[in-house]
Amino acid sequence: KKNGYSDAQLAMCLSGDITEDDVRAKRKSFGITPSTKQIDTLAAEYPADTNYLYTTYHGMEDDVESQNGGVMVLGSGAYRIGSSIEFDWCGVS
């Protein structure tokens, strides 16, 4: 998962009748789940309590806990250096 492969892609690489759901169930049984991280908008100069979040398989713990089950945003795309996070956030608020 850290290399960016989806559960469906991993299932295609495995032999036999292994499905995406099989891979997902096994991954979850091993505790391999993404962490929710918070973008530090103040470059660590001051404590930042922002709602600019992303998920990653490279984290060990969540920076924030989801409330009310969380919200899924579809199609927002990846955050890149120089991208307008403010625009992305106002577009989904």
C-alpha positions in Angstrom: 0.0 0.0 0.0 2.9 2.4 0.7 3.8 2.1 -3.0 0.4 3.3 -4.0 -1.2 0.0 -5.2 -4.9 -0.4 -4.7 -6.5 -3.5 -3.3 -7.8 -4.3 -6.7 -4.3 -4.0 -8.3 -2.9 -6.3 -5.6 -5.6 -8.8 -6.2 -4.8 -8.9 -9.9 -1.1 -9.6 -9.1 -2.0 -12.6 -6.9 -2.7 -16.0 -8.3 -6.0 -17.9 -7.8 -9.4 -16.5 -7.4 -8.4 -13.7 -5.0 -10.7 -10.7 -5.2 -10.3 -7.1 -4.1 -12.5 -7.8 -1.1 -10.3 -10.7 -0.1 -7.2 -8.4 -0.2 -9.0 -5.7 1.7 -10.1 -8.1 4.4 -6.6 -9.5 4.8 -5.1 -6.0 4.9 -7.5 -4.9 7.6 -6.9 -8.1 9.6 -3.2 -7.2 9.6 -4.0 -3.7 10.9 -2.9 -2.0 7.6 -5.1 1.0 7.5 -4.4 4.6 6.4 -3.7 7.4 9.0 -5.3 10.8 8.9 -2.7 13.5 8.9 -3.0 17.3 9.2 -1.2 19.8 7.0 0.8 22.2 9.1 -0.1 25.5 7.6 2.2 27.5 9.9 5.5 25.7 9.3 5.7 24.6 12.9 6.1 28.2 14.1 2.9 28.0 16.1 0.5 25.2 16.9 -1.8 24.8 13.9 -5.3 23.6 14.3 -6.4 23.5 10.7 -8.9 21.3 8.9 -6.6 20.6 5.9 -6.3 16.8 6.2 -5.0 13.9 4.0 -4.7 10.1 4.5 -1.6 8.2 4.0 -0.2 4.6 4.6 3.1 6.2 5.7 1.8 7.3 9.1 1.7 5.4 12.4 -1.1 7.3 14.1 -3.9 9.8 13.3 -3.2 13.5 13.9 -7.0 14.0 14.5 -9.8 11.6 15.3 -12.8 11.5 13.0 -16.1 12.7 14.5 -19.5 11.3 13.6 -17.9 8.6 11.4 -16.0 11.1 9.2 -16.7 12.4 5.7 -15.5 11.1 2.4 -14.6 13.6 -0.4 -14.5 12.1 -3.8 -12.5 13.6 -6.6 -10.5 16.3 -4.7 -7.2 15.0 -6.1 -3.8 14.9 -4.6 -2.3 17.9 -2.7 0.9 19.0 -4.3 3.5 21.6 -3.4 2.1 24.9 -4.7 -1.5 23.7 -5.1 -4.2 25.8 -3.6 -5.4 23.9 -0.6 -7.6 26.8 0.3 -9.4 26.4 -3.0 -9.8 22.7 -2.5 -11.2 23.2 1.0 -13.7 25.8 0.0 -14.8 23.6 -2.9 -15.8 20.8 -0.5 -17.1 22.8 2.5 
